Amino acid sequence: PAAPPRPRGAVPAPSPTLWRTLDARLGWLTGGPLPERFARWDTPATTYYVLQGAVTLLVLVGLVMVLSSSFVESIDDDRASYALAVKQAVFAAAGAVVLAVVSRVPIAWWRPALRLPALAVVGAAALQLLVFTPLGVEVGGNRNWIGVGGFTLQPSELVKLSAVLWCAAVLTHQRRHLHRLLPAVVPVAVGVGPGILLVLAGRDLGTSLVLGLVVAAALFVAGAPLRHLAALAVPVLLAVAALVVADPDRLGRFASFTGGHTDAEGVGWQSLHGLYALASGGLTGVGLGASREKWSWLPEAHNDFIFAIVGEELGLLGALSVLALFAVVAWSCARVVRASDDLFVKVLVGSVMAWVLGQAAINIAVVTGMAPVVGVPLPLISSGGSALLATMAALGLVLACVRSLPGASRALRARPGLVRRSLAV
């Protein structure tokens, strides 16, 4: 039938914009419902097992790449060739236990008023203070580790974890005042600010930037107005610029970045050799274990610049596969944020997402020459026990949040048989 005539003077309905069309058709890419043909998979169980699988694959890739990239340094330090790889495997096993335990703890247990988050931020700050005692260990100009015997701990990783819990608890408690700048920001700053200042006192600007991302994401997910976030961003950026200008090492790295890393024998050495590794990998790489840059050419090949070894040995396809796994983690976290009606869950998952994805973005930007060198490892892949344990604990919290979603218990009880059959295949 013909459409009814439009009344005189009526305004025609606006045509759908490209963004609305894409959001309607591909909204599942940002955590929305899956397409109709996959409707039976659109359950919390899908999010749970997909996130769990992506984290497992990233950890396994990290173990393989740490093994490949660290044996040269281990031999150079008069240790067993597999010393660092074995140590990383032990921490990965411990991290798997931590993730499994944390994911099974009911999410309500993490927010008894503000007691537990308050204890977490105080405990993490106290541990961070220990880096300025004789127990503190300085590496690469950063005093950010505690050493006891042959064991080292990086307290700043626990500061990140405590910041996630504190932001989620405080912003949930202050939900009625989020539209006002000071009542929303001051309680967050009281808990997170001392930790950030202590990390900065140890000259670790990279970790401080990640902590800033955690706070910004928490405020954004909680619903703070964008004008407030913009107002906070201005002094933070000015402070970062002042810290860079005041430190000759940071200023030299920034000058090398803006100058195209032309100082091949000085400050630009590490960045250039990271790019050489990526360039020589080509499409499929030179082969697992066959990297040339790890032979004492590329500093921190098993840690901050491990993504360059991934690109060299596994090529563009391997590097893109790692990026795809991080994209799956982001998609899973976005699904939890969109599916939950609990502000605590939303802020917690959004903060962890900003931590893992933001840190990965900073690391990959540094390795690919898109940012000045900042000492930030690649989550779940770079060598480092404290970072691996803290990150897996944070992702365990996300899995616990998935279990708290409506209908999650029933969906998870119905899926184990299917998961076992899929793993068997």
RODO-2510 file (C-alpha; in nm, 4 decimals, decimal comma):
residues 425
     n   res          X          Y          Z
     1     p     0,0000     0,0000     0,0000
     2     a     0,1068     0,3549    -0,0682
     3     a     0,2489     0,5545     0,2223
     4     p     0,0030     0,8012     0,3753
     5     p     0,0533     1,1592     0,2583
     6     r     0,2653     1,3746     0,4851
     7     p     0,0724     1,6617     0,6462
     8     r     0,1520     2,0055     0,5168
     9     g     0,4298     2,1687     0,7151
    10     a     0,5481     1,8415     0,8725
    11     v     0,9250     1,7912     0,9021
    12     p     1,0494     1,4672     0,7384
    13     a     1,2105     1,2127     0,9693
    14     p     1,5899     1,2283     0,9544
    15     s     1,7600     0,9520     0,7632
    16     p     1,9734     0,7187     0,9737
    17     t     2,3336     0,8282     0,9967
    18     l     2,6192     0,6019     0,9042
    19     w     2,7145     0,5667     1,2714
    20     r     2,3633     0,4606     1,3745
    21     t     2,3476     0,2145     1,0869
    22     l     2,6796     0,0596     1,1814
    23     d     2,5840     0,0517     1,5488
    24     a     2,2573    -0,1235     1,4624
    25     r     2,4288    -0,3792     1,2407
    26     l     2,7673    -0,4188     1,4103
    27     g     2,6958    -0,3044     1,7661
    28     w     2,8124    -0,6451     1,8894
    29     l     3,1674    -0,5339     1,8104
    30     t     3,1435    -0,2915     2,1034
    31     g     2,9861    -0,5397     2,3412
    32     g     2,6262    -0,5272     2,2197
    33     p     2,4026    -0,8273     2,1473
    34     l     2,5324    -1,0788     1,8971
    35     p     2,3642    -1,1132     1,5542
    36     e     2,0416    -1,3174     1,5472
    37     r     2,2031    -1,6269     1,3958
    38     f     2,4308    -1,6436     1,7016
    39     a     2,1535    -1,5647     1,9503
    40     r     2,1918    -1,8931     2,1365
    41     w     2,5514    -1,7994     2,2146
    42     d     2,4538    -1,4537     2,3459
    43     t     2,4892    -1,5469     2,7131
    44     p     2,7280    -1,4586     2,9966
    45     a     2,8849    -1,8026     2,9459
    46     t     3,0106    -1,6912     2,6039
    47     t     3,1765    -1,3861     2,7568
    48     y     3,3226    -1,5962     3,0383
    49     y     3,4808    -1,8652     2,8222
    50     v     3,5929    -1,6283     2,5444
    51     l     3,7701    -1,4030     2,7959
    52     q     3,9199    -1,7015     2,9738
    53     g     4,0438    -1,8442     2,6433
    54     a     4,1965    -1,5138     2,5268
    55     v     4,3823    -1,4685     2,8576
    56     t     4,5099    -1,8279     2,8440
    57     l     4,6382    -1,7849     2,4884
    58     l     4,8110    -1,4563     2,5710
    59     v     4,9874    -1,6147     2,8690
    60     l     5,0956    -1,9139     2,6582
    61     v     5,2259    -1,6844     2,3836
    62     g     5,4129    -1,4919     2,6524
    63     l     5,5751    -1,8071     2,7897
    64     v     5,6920    -1,9123     2,4429
    65     m     5,8277    -1,5674     2,3586
    66     v     6,0002    -1,5231     2,6959
    67     l     6,1665    -1,8606     2,6418
    68     s     6,2782    -1,7564     2,2947
    69     s     6,3946    -1,4049     2,3803
    70     s     6,5580    -1,4530     2,7204
    71     f     6,8037    -1,7401     2,6845
    72     v     7,0767    -1,5173     2,5388
    73     e     7,0611    -1,2820     2,8360
    74     s     7,0470    -1,5771     3,0775
    75     i     7,3658    -1,7214     2,9297
    76     d     7,5289    -1,3785     2,9310
    77     d     7,4543    -1,3523     3,3061
    78     d     7,6135    -1,6946     3,3721
    79     r     7,2799    -1,8590     3,4426
    80     a     7,1035    -2,1589     3,2941
    81     s     6,9748    -2,0754     2,9477
    82     y     6,6142    -2,1392     3,0515
    83     a     6,6347    -1,9663     3,3921
    84     l     6,4097    -1,6704     3,3107
    85     a     6,1646    -1,8862     3,1174
    86     v     6,1295    -2,1344     3,4044
    87     k     6,0768    -1,8486     3,6494
    88     q     5,8079    -1,7003     3,4239
    89     a     5,6381    -2,0409     3,3949
    90     v     5,6257    -2,0707     3,7747
    91     f     5,4615    -1,7302     3,8014
    92     a     5,2192    -1,8217     3,5219
    93     a     5,1141    -2,1344     3,7123
    94     a     5,0688    -1,9293     4,0294
    95     g     4,8759    -1,6690     3,8294
    96     a     4,6430    -1,9367     3,6953
    97     v     4,5636    -2,0417     4,0530
    98     v     4,5083    -1,6775     4,1554
    99     l     4,2792    -1,6168     3,8573
   100     a     4,0763    -1,9309     3,9290
   101     v     4,0352    -1,8469     4,2998
   102     v     3,9520    -1,4782     4,2473
   103     s     3,7012    -1,5567     3,9720
   104     r     3,5107    -1,7867     4,2111
   105     v     3,4846    -1,5310     4,4933
   106     p     3,1410    -1,3584     4,4868
   107     i     3,1765    -1,0003     4,3720
   108     a     2,9826    -0,8783     4,6789
   109     w     3,2777    -0,9901     4,8940
   110     w     3,5034    -0,7241     4,7393
   111     r     3,2897    -0,4270     4,8444
   112     p     3,1935    -0,4461     5,2148
   113     a     3,1470    -0,0673     5,2406
   114     l     3,4986     0,0765     5,1859
   115     r     3,6936    -0,1405     5,4297
   116     l     3,8578    -0,3830     5,1914
   117     p     3,9432    -0,1244     4,9189
   118     a     4,0838     0,1049     5,1909
   119     l     4,3022    -0,1752     5,3272
   120     a     4,4165    -0,2501     4,9714
   121     v     4,5300     0,1061     4,8936
   122     v     4,6999     0,1468     5,2334
   123     g     4,8786    -0,1874     5,2018
   124     a     4,9922    -0,1173     4,8443
   125     a     5,1200     0,2299     4,9417
   126     a     5,3084     0,0816     5,2388
   127     l     5,4775    -0,1712     5,0111
   128     q     5,5622     0,1054     4,7630
   129     l     5,7300     0,2980     5,0461
   130     l     5,9661     0,0053     5,0979
   131     v     6,1376     0,0769     4,7649
   132     f     6,2999     0,3792     4,9355
   133     t     6,4473     0,1622     5,2103
   134     p     6,7582    -0,0596     5,1854
   135     l     6,5250    -0,3273     5,0450
   136     g     6,4668    -0,1132     4,7360
   137     v     6,6217    -0,2157     4,4040
   138     e     6,6976     0,0275     4,1222
   139     v     6,6814    -0,0915     3,7603
   140     g     6,7398     0,1365     3,4622
   141     g     6,7157     0,4494     3,6759
   142     n     6,3773     0,3498     3,8251
   143     r     6,3585     0,2586     4,1918
   144     n     6,0452     0,0479     4,1736
   145     w     6,1326    -0,2964     4,3135
   146     i     6,1788    -0,4643     4,6518
   147     g     6,4461    -0,7313     4,6802
   148     v     6,4558    -0,9956     4,9531
   149     g     6,7163    -1,2635     4,8921
   150     g     6,6731    -1,3795     4,5352
   151     f     6,3072    -1,2714     4,5204
   152     t     6,1966    -0,9338     4,3817
   153     l     5,8537    -0,7703     4,3989
   154     q     5,7190    -0,4715     4,2076
   155     p     5,4730    -0,2998     4,4464
   156     s     5,3436    -0,0622     4,1784
   157     e     5,1553    -0,3558     4,0241
   158     l     4,9657    -0,3933     4,3511
   159     v     4,9038    -0,0180     4,3477
   160     k     4,7210    -0,0661     4,0155
   161     l     4,5091    -0,3466     4,1586
   162     s     4,4221    -0,1459     4,4695
   163     a     4,3371     0,1569     4,2545
   164     v     4,0846    -0,0503     4,0593
   165     l     3,9093    -0,1656     4,3784
   166     w     3,9181     0,1804     4,5355
   167     c     3,7776     0,3613     4,2319
   168     a     3,4958     0,1086     4,1940
   169     a     3,3990     0,1251     4,5622
   170     v     3,4273     0,5025     4,6038
   171     l     3,2466     0,5982     4,2838
   172     t     2,9660     0,3559     4,3687
   173     h     2,9405     0,5172     4,7119
   174     q     2,9431     0,8678     4,5546
   175     r     2,7048     0,7875     4,2685
   176     r     2,4679     1,0717     4,3607
   177     h     2,7465     1,3291     4,3376
   178     l     2,9156     1,2233     4,0124
   179     h     2,7777     1,5289     3,8309
   180     r     2,9880     1,7525     4,0585
   181     l     3,3637     1,7696     4,0072
   182     l     3,5080     1,7857     4,3589
   183     p     3,2755     1,5354     4,5362
   184     a     3,3533     1,2818     4,2617
   185     v     3,7277     1,3397     4,2226
   186     v     3,8488     1,4169     4,5761
   187     p     3,7551     1,0773     4,7303
   188     v     3,9229     0,9005     4,4367
   189     a     4,2350     1,1146     4,4723
   190     v     4,2547     1,0476     4,8485
   191     g     4,3007     0,6753     4,7841
   192     v     4,4875     0,6707     4,4523
   193     g     4,6895     0,9929     4,4763
   194     p     4,9478     0,8754     4,7351
   195     g     5,0203     0,5625     4,5323
   196     i     5,0742     0,7623     4,2127
   197     l     5,3030     1,0106     4,3926
   198     l     5,5095     0,7294     4,5417
   199     v     5,5461     0,5641     4,2008
   200     l     5,6545     0,8986     4,0540
   201     a     5,9028     0,9408     4,3378
   202     g     6,0627     0,6185     4,2145
   203     r     6,0911     0,7803     3,8673
   204     d     5,8465     0,5395     3,7027
   205     l     5,6472     0,7694     3,4764
   206     g     5,5088     0,4856     3,2619
   207     t     5,3292     0,3141     3,5516
   208     s     5,1962     0,6513     3,6664
   209     l     5,0451     0,7074     3,3224
   210     v     4,8725     0,3678     3,3425
   211     l     4,7343     0,4586     3,6858
   212     g     4,6036     0,7824     3,5377
   213     l     4,4274     0,5827     3,2655
   214     v     4,2662     0,3637     3,5337
   215     v     4,1276     0,6675     3,7164
   216     a     4,0067     0,8352     3,3950
   217     a     3,8321     0,5172     3,2791
   218     a     3,6674     0,4723     3,6190
   219     l     3,5274     0,8262     3,6116
   220     f     3,4126     0,7887     3,2510
   221     v     3,2353     0,4560     3,3065
   222     a     3,0778     0,5853     3,6282
   223     g     2,9162     0,8650     3,4278
   224     a     3,1228     1,1710     3,5176
   225     p     3,0621     1,4560     3,2678
   226     l     3,3155     1,4799     2,9876
   227     r     3,3813     1,8451     3,0712
   228     h     3,5096     1,7358     3,4109
   229     l     3,7409     1,4795     3,2523
   230     a     3,8689     1,7468     3,0132
   231     a     3,9270     1,9838     3,3053
   232     l     4,1292     1,7144     3,4828
   233     a     4,3264     1,6256     3,1703
   234     v     4,4772     1,9750     3,1343
   235     p     4,6729     1,9850     3,4643
   236     v     4,7708     1,6184     3,4254
   237     l     4,9202     1,6823     3,0805
   238     l     5,0999     1,9923     3,2095
   239     a     5,2421     1,7896     3,4986
   240     v     5,3632     1,5161     3,2591
   241     a     5,5276     1,7797     3,0386
   242     a     5,6994     1,9327     3,3428
   243     l     5,8264     1,5900     3,4544
   244     v     5,9677     1,5250     3,1080
   245     v     6,1416     1,8631     3,0853
   246     a     6,2828     1,8369     3,4400
   247     d     6,4489     1,4989     3,3811
   248     p     6,7427     1,4862     3,1360
   249     d     6,6880     1,1151     3,0567
   250     r     6,3184     1,1613     2,9768
   251     l     6,3904     1,4771     2,7795
   252     g     6,6574     1,2933     2,5799
   253     r     6,4177     1,0098     2,4945
   254     f     6,1485     1,2590     2,3929
   255     a     6,3960     1,4532     2,1786
   256     s     6,5082     1,1282     2,0156
   257     f     6,1443     1,0417     1,9395
   258     t     6,0654     1,3801     1,7840
   259     g     6,3930     1,3679     1,5896
   260     g     6,3177     1,0303     1,4329
   261     h     6,5640     0,8301     1,6487
   262     t     6,8561     0,9510     1,4389
   263     d     7,1039     0,9025     1,7257
   264     a     7,1714     0,5414     1,6289
   265     e     7,4645     0,5002     1,8708
   266     g     7,2999     0,6727     2,1682
   267     v     6,9462     0,7305     2,2933
   268     g     6,7897     0,6052     1,9711
   269     w     6,9646     0,2658     1,9816
   270     q     6,6840     0,0704     2,1484
   271     s     6,4029     0,2181     1,9381
   272     l     6,5902     0,1682     1,6125
   273     h     6,6732    -0,1932     1,6869
   274     g     6,3113    -0,2547     1,7830
   275     l     6,2100    -0,1254     1,4405
   276     y     6,4835    -0,3352     1,2755
   277     a     6,3362    -0,6443     1,4424
   278     l     5,9844    -0,5649     1,3214
   279     a     6,1064    -0,4832     0,9701
   280     s     6,3075    -0,8029     0,9316
   281     g     6,0102    -1,0180     1,0345
   282     g     5,8169    -0,9575     0,7146
   283     l     5,4821    -1,1311     0,6769
   284     t     5,5515    -1,4641     0,8426
   285     g     5,8683    -1,3936     1,0436
   286     v     6,2170    -1,5413     1,0461
   287     g     6,1015    -1,8386     1,2516
   288     l     6,0434    -1,9072     1,6188
   289     g     6,3742    -1,8829     1,8039
   290     a     6,5607    -1,7410     1,5039
   291     s     6,5633    -1,3736     1,6083
   292     r     6,8907    -1,1929     1,5466
   293     e     6,8126    -0,8795     1,7488
   294     k     6,7890    -1,0722     2,0771
   295     w     7,1611    -1,1515     2,0521
   296     s     7,2499    -0,8503     2,2697
   297     w     7,1429    -0,6012     2,0036
   298     l     6,7999    -0,5111     2,1455
   299     p     6,7946    -0,4162     2,5159
   300     e     6,5047    -0,5563     2,7221
   301     a     6,4134    -0,7996     2,4439
   302     h     6,2313    -1,0288     2,6881
   303     n     6,0561    -0,7470     2,8704
   304     d     5,9536    -0,4025     2,7420
   305     f     6,0462    -0,4797     2,3790
   306     i     5,9191    -0,8359     2,3565
   307     f     5,6615    -0,7285     2,0955
   308     a     5,9517    -0,6519     1,8606
   309     i     6,0713    -1,0128     1,8972
   310     v     5,7146    -1,1314     1,8304
   311     g     5,7153    -0,9318     1,5078
   312     e     6,0608    -1,0545     1,4087
   313     e     6,0083    -1,4248     1,4741
   314     l     5,6357    -1,4577     1,3949
   315     g     5,6058    -1,1760     1,1438
   316     l     5,3160    -0,9433     1,0770
   317     l     5,0684    -1,2297     1,1110
   318     g     5,1961    -1,3161     1,4579
   319     a     5,1903    -0,9538     1,5705
   320     l     4,8362    -0,9088     1,4405
   321     s     4,7315    -1,2279     1,6192
   322     v     4,8527    -1,0823     1,9496
   323     l     4,6603    -0,7621     1,8773
   324     a     4,3513    -0,9682     1,7958
   325     l     4,3723    -1,1452     2,1329
   326     f     4,3867    -0,8098     2,3124
   327     a     4,0873    -0,6994     2,1023
   328     v     3,8982    -1,0074     2,2247
   329     v     3,9792    -0,9103     2,5845
   330     a     3,8471    -0,5593     2,5145
   331     w     3,5291    -0,6982     2,3544
   332     s     3,4648    -0,9287     2,6493
   333     c     3,5102    -0,6475     2,9010
   334     a     3,2811    -0,4198     2,6986
   335     r     3,0112    -0,6887     2,7026
   336     v     3,0278    -0,7039     3,0827
   337     v     3,0072    -0,3252     3,1168
   338     r     2,7039    -0,3080     2,8872
   339     a     2,5273    -0,6094     3,0370
   340     s     2,5568    -0,5180     3,4061
   341     d     2,3262    -0,2841     3,5982
   342     d     2,5660    -0,2747     3,8936
   343     l     2,7776     0,0423     3,8981
   344     f     3,0480    -0,1299     4,1034
   345     v     3,0834    -0,3992     3,8365
   346     k     3,0827    -0,1456     3,5530
   347     v     3,3558     0,0704     3,7072
   348     l     3,5690    -0,2261     3,8125
   349     v     3,5601    -0,3925     3,4701
   350     g     3,6101    -0,0609     3,2879
   351     s     3,9138     0,0160     3,5041
   352     v     4,0718    -0,3245     3,4431
   353     m     4,0034    -0,2844     3,0706
   354     a     4,1812     0,0538     3,0706
   355     w     4,4720    -0,0950     3,2657
   356     v     4,5346    -0,3949     3,0396
   357     l     4,4467    -0,2383     2,7049
   358     g     4,5969     0,1027     2,7848
   359     q     4,9252    -0,0493     2,8990
   360     a     4,9341    -0,2742     2,5913
   361     a     4,8689     0,0270     2,3666
   362     i     5,1497     0,2277     2,5301
   363     n     5,3946    -0,0630     2,5016
   364     i     5,3135    -0,1350     2,1366
   365     a     5,3255     0,2365     2,0507
   366     v     5,6759     0,2565     2,1989
   367     v     5,7985    -0,0534     2,0139
   368     t     5,6573     0,0630     1,6801
   369     g     5,8095     0,4100     1,7190
   370     m     5,4779     0,5904     1,7679
   371     a     5,5682     0,7092     2,1199
   372     p     5,8881     0,7894     2,3118
   373     v     6,0434     0,5063     2,5109
   374     v     5,8554     0,4460     2,8372
   375     g     5,9330     0,1523     3,0634
   376     v     5,5984    -0,0269     3,0415
   377     p     5,5808    -0,4056     2,9831
   378     l     5,3309    -0,5795     2,7556
   379     p     5,0622    -0,7300     2,9822
   380     l     5,0516    -1,1105     3,0099
   381     i     5,3406    -1,1489     2,7629
   382     s     5,6463    -0,9626     2,8915
   383     s     5,8733    -1,1229     3,1495
   384     g     5,7914    -1,0227     3,5051
   385     g     5,6280    -1,2190     3,7840
   386     s     5,4676    -0,9335     3,9800
   387     a     5,3073    -0,7863     3,6699
   388     l     5,1762    -1,1246     3,5561
   389     l     5,0255    -1,2114     3,8954
   390     a     4,8607    -0,8700     3,9391
   391     t     4,7194    -0,8664     3,5859
   392     m     4,5771    -1,2171     3,6174
   393     a     4,4239    -1,1265     3,9543
   394     a     4,2583    -0,8235     3,7925
   395     l     4,1229    -1,0366     3,5084
   396     g     4,0014    -1,2854     3,7697
   397     l     3,7951    -0,9987     3,9130
   398     v     3,6462    -0,9437     3,5663
   399     l     3,5536    -1,3135     3,5443
   400     a     3,3917    -1,2845     3,8887
   401     c     3,1908    -0,9900     3,7544
   402     v     3,0778    -1,2056     3,4605
   403     r     2,9538    -1,4662     3,7068
   404     s     2,7475    -1,1958     3,8799
   405     l     2,5512    -1,1073     3,5638
   406     p     2,1819    -1,2020     3,5483
   407     g     2,1435    -1,5579     3,4238
   408     a     2,5172    -1,6285     3,4435
   409     s     2,4922    -1,9156     3,6915
   410     r     2,2404    -2,1062     3,4798
   411     a     2,4332    -2,0391     3,1569
   412     l     2,7634    -2,1513     3,3077
   413     r     2,6083    -2,4706     3,4415
   414     a     2,4749    -2,5510     3,0925
   415     r     2,8017    -2,4917     2,9048
   416     p     3,0792    -2,7056     3,0634
   417     g     2,9959    -3,0126     2,8516
   418     l     3,0125    -2,8109     2,5318
   419     v     3,3412    -2,6501     2,6391
   420     r     3,4950    -2,9879     2,7209
   421     r     3,3935    -3,1264     2,3821
   422     s     3,5363    -2,8201     2,2057
   423     l     3,8684    -2,8487     2,3922
   424     a     3,8832    -3,2182     2,3100
   425     v     3,8472    -3,1391     1,9407
***
